[in-house]
Amino acid sequence: MRRKIKVISIFCILSIIVILFSCQKQKTDWKGTIEEKNGVTVITNPKEPIYGEDVFSLEEELSIGEAEGREEYMFSQIRSMAVDDAGRIYVLDWKEIHVKTFDQNGTYIRTIGKKGQGPGEFILPLSVLITHRNELAVNDYRSRLAIFSLDGEFKKNIQIAKSGLSSVDIDSEGNIVGRAIVREEENPRYELKKLDSELNYLHSLGSSPLPSASRDGFNPFGGIISFRIDNYDQIICGYPENYEIKIYDREGNLKRKIMKDYDPVEITDEEIKEATENTPPELKVSIPKYHMAYSWFTVDDEGRIYVMTNKQVDEGEGYYYDVFDPEGKFIVKIPLKIRPYVLKNGKLYTVEEDEEGFLMVKRYEVTWKY
């Protein structure tokens, strides 16, 4: 009996050693640097992350969408999505010109808006978001923000046409952040601006060049300054000419820069052919050798930043995402075949197509093991 207990004890000890060794092998020491430069914290990351990709996993738990049957569960062209604190899902159908609302179990609740120019109607809705005041804001094409209660009651329009802003977001104080085109002869650009709730200018937060096909040639692989507002009203923005992401506080002060070493991704002949097949022959085309440093980024409610790179997954569809922790350290590179529209409360919300091209809204449970 003692011999049996001894054997079991040895087996348990060996199992613990194997687990500890596996975890140790999974994690590597962070080899980046953190420096203070002129009051700005600069986090410089190496090419390799701290963890292997298996510290992140997804498990599907909800699917909304029908190819045939009930119209309220059918989608034409989903452009944007938002999720409130109760888990209700707001799906903006760009083609149908409305927003459908579903509860946390995927049950249809109501449809908000329709095509038109009256109160609560949309011309061409571009995005939808939940404000910190628990309102639904629909960004209608370069003209206005339509504000609704979460129950679908129309409250007001905010006319943003004269501000020139597009792709807007709203912070907890009602300030509006968005891109504006500045057509200065010396420096034509997209400029990221912040306005107060009365549309008074507060400050600018960066810019990117305004491309000109007649001047520079048509480049379908160019980028533009993009941004997100996190739960602390910090503005995270970046122009992917370089692998650099800037973080501003609510007063517009640059507080941190996140940088990362990377291998440029070469643009393939197949990508060039696909991107230029409908280009008029008289239009000059200018194709760089490499993609920009990254494509796009988003942020979850815990402060992690997910950066979509231009490196495709080796097997199957999708791209690799670089994920940074709230401090700015590169923690993991993960392959995703889906685009994370919303990352909230440990869930990832996205849009997928079935084999016949029918759209479905899906929710995944996100598990982190670090």
N, C-alpha and C positions, 0 to 999 in steps of 0.2 A: 504493500500500500504506500509506504514511504517512497519507494522507488518510483511509483506512478506519479505521486505528487511532485517529486523532484523533476521528473521529465516534463510535466505540465508547466512547472515554474520556469524551467529553462526555455521551453517553447514560448511562453509569454514574454520573457525578457528579450529573446531574439526577435519576436514580432515587434516589440516596442522599438528596439534598435533599428530594425528595417524601416519602420515608419518615420522615426526621427531622421534617419539618413536620407530617406526619400524627400522629406520636407526641406532638409538642408540643401539637397541637390537642386530642389525646385527653386530656392531663393538664392540670388547672388547679391553680393555687396553692390550698393549703388556707387557708381564711379563718376558721378557728375560733380559739379561745383555749385556753391551758392555764394554770391558776392554782393556787396553793397556798392553801387555806383551812382553817385550824385543823388542819393536818397531813394534809389530804385533797387529792389532786390532782383538780381539776375540769376536765374536757375538755368544752368547749362547741362543738358542731358547727353549721355552717350548714345550710340546706336542701339545698344541692347538694353532691354528692360530688366527690372529687378526680378520679375517672376516669369515662369512659363505660362503658356496660354491656358493650361488646364486649371488655373485658379479662377477662371470665369466660365460659367455655364448658363445655358438657357433651357427652359422647359415650357413648351406651349401649354397654356391653360385656358385660352378663350379664342374663339374664331367667330367673326360676324360677317355674314355675306351669303347670298344665295344667287345661283346662276339663273334659276327660274323660280317662280312662286310669288312670295309676298314682296311688293314693290318697296316697302319701307326697309327691306334688308338687301336691296340691290344698289350698287354704286356704278357711276359712269366714269368719273375721272377725279380721284381723290388728290387734292393738292396739299391739304394741311389737316392737322389734328390737334386737339387739346384735351386735357384730362383734369377734372377738378378734384378737390380734396376728398369727395365722397366716392371717387372712382368712376363718375359718369364720364362718358366718352363723347366728344363733339367732333364730328367728321365733316369737313368742308368738301363738298362735291363741286368742283370748279365748273364742270359742264352743265350740271343741273341748277346751278346758282342757288344753293341753299346749304344749310347745316343740319345734319341729322344727329339727334341725341340718343344715346343708349345708356342704360344703367350699368352697374358694375358686373352684372351677370350677362350682359349682351342683349338685354330686352329693349326693343325700340320704345322710346318715350314720346318724342315729338320731332317735327321739322320746323326749323327757324328760318324765316326769310324766303324771298322769291325774287325773280328777275323784275327789275323796275327801278325807279328813281325816287319813290316815295319813302316815308318813314318806315324803317324796318325792311327795306328792299335793297337789292344789290345790283350794281351794274356788271362788275366782274370781280368777285371776291378773290383775294390772293392768299390770305392767311387768317388763322383764327387763334386766339390765345385767351387764357384765363388771367385776369388781372389780380393783383394782390388785394383788391377790394371785392373779390368774388363776383366779378362781372365777366360777361363774355364780350370780347372785342373782335369785330370782323374788319379786317383791312380791305376796303373796297378800292378798286384801281385808281390810285393817285388822286383821290378826291376826298375821301372821308373815312373816319373810323365809325362804324355802327356799334353802339354799345347796348347790350341786352342784359337783363337779369339772367341768372342761371336757369330760371324757369321759362325763359324764352320771351319775356316781356320787353318790348323795345323801350329804351330809355332816352337816348339822344344820339345825334350825329356830331362828331368832332370834325370840322372841315380842315383838312390838312393840305389841300391842293396848293394854297398860296405859300406854304412852307417849303414845298418841293420835296418833302420827305417821301420815301417809299420803304417797303420792307421794315415796318416799324415794330417796336416793342414798347411796353409801358412798365415803369418801375412802381414801387410801393407808394410813392408820393404823387403818382399821376403824371410824372414827367415822361416825355415821349422821346425815344431814341430811334433814329433811322438814317438811311443814306439819302444824300441830296446830290444832284449833278451841278457842278460849278463849272461854267463855261468860260473861264478866264483864258485869254489868248496865250498867255505865258505858261499857264499851268492848268489845263483842263483836267478835271478830276471828279471822282466820287468822294464825297466828304461825309464822314460819320458825325452827325450833329445831335445835340441834346437840347430839347425845348422844354419849357415848363408846361403845366396843364392849360395855360392860356396861349400857348404857341409862341411865347417869347424866347428868343435865343439865349441859351445858357453858355455852352461851350462846344468846341469840336474835339473829337477823340481819334483823329487819324484819317487817312485818305488813301486812295489808290488811283492810278492813272485812268483817265477816260480814254478808251481806245478809239482810234480813228482808222477805219479801213482804207480811206483815201490817202491818208498820210503814211501809215505804217504797214498797210496790208492787212488782210483778214486773217486773224489768228483764232481758230475755234477752241484753242486750248488755253486761253487766257484766264485770268482770275480777277476777283473783285474783293474789296474789303468786306468781311463778314463779321457778325457780332452775336453775342448772347448776353442777356441780363440774368445773373444768378440770384439766389434767394436772399443775398445780402445787398442787393442793388449795385453790386460790382458789374462793370461792363467788360466783358471779355471780347477782344477783337483781334483781327489779324488779316494781313494781306499776304497771300502765300508765295510771293516772290522769293521769300526766305522762310525757313522754318522758325518762325517767331510768333508768339502769341502774347499780346499785351493785356494787362489787367488794370483797370482804372477804378478808383473808389467813386462814391456817389457825388463827390465834389468835382470830379474830373481830373484828379491827380493820378499820374501814372505811378503805380505802386510796385508792380512786378512785371518781369519779362520771362517768359518760358521759351527756351531755345533747345534745339535738338540736332545732333549730328545725324546725317542720313545719306543714303545712296540715291542719287537722282534716278528717276524712272524714265527710260527712253521711250519716246512716242513711236509706236509701231506703224509700219506701212498700212496695215489693216485698219488701224484707228484713223489714220489720215484719209484713207479712201472713204471710210464711212462718214467722216465729219465734213468732207468737201464734195461729196457726190452731187449735191444740188446747188453748188456754188456757180453763179453766172460766170461764163468764160471771160468776160471783160474785167472781172474783179481780181485784183492782185491778191495772191495768197502768200502769207508769210508764216511758215511753220517752224517753231523752234525744235531743237534736238530732244529736249527733255520736257516732261511735264513739270508743272509748278510743284513746290515743296509739299503741298497737301491740297486736298480738294475742298474740305468742308469740316466744320466741327460743331458739336453740341455739348451740353453740360447736364449732368443729372442733379437731383435735389440734395446730394451730399457733397457737391463741389468737384466731382471728378469730371475731367474734360476728355471727350472722345473725339479724336481727330481722324477723319477719313483720309487715308493716304491714296496715292494713285497706283499703288502696287496691288495688282489683282491676286486673288487667291489662286494657288497653284492648281487645285482640283475644284472644279465647279465654278459657279458664279460668285461674285462678291469681291470685296476689297478688305485689306487689312486696316484695322483701326488702332492707332496708338492711344493708349489711355494714360492720363496723368492724374496723380492724386491731388487733393486740394492744395498741397504745398508746392506742386509743380514738378514733382519727380515722375519720371517715366516708369510706370509700374508694370505694364503688360502690353503686348501686341496681340490682338485677337482677330481671327478671320470671321467676317460677317457677310452673309449673303443677303441680309436684310438691312434696310436703313432705319436707324432708331429715330422715329418721329418724336417720341416722348419717353423720357426716363424718369420715373417717379415712384416713390414708395416701393422700391425693389422690383418694379415692373418695367418692361420694355414694350412699347406700343409701336406697331409698324403696319405697313400695307404690303400685301403679297398678291400675286396672281396665280391662279391655277393653270393647268395645262391648256385650257381653252381661252385664257386671258381674262377670266372673270375676277374681279377684285374682292379681296377679303381684308377686313381689319383684324389684326391678331394681337393678342397680349401674351407675353412671355414672363415667367418668373425668372428673375436674375439672381444667381447665387455667386457670391464672392468667397474665396477660400484663401485669404491672406491676412 
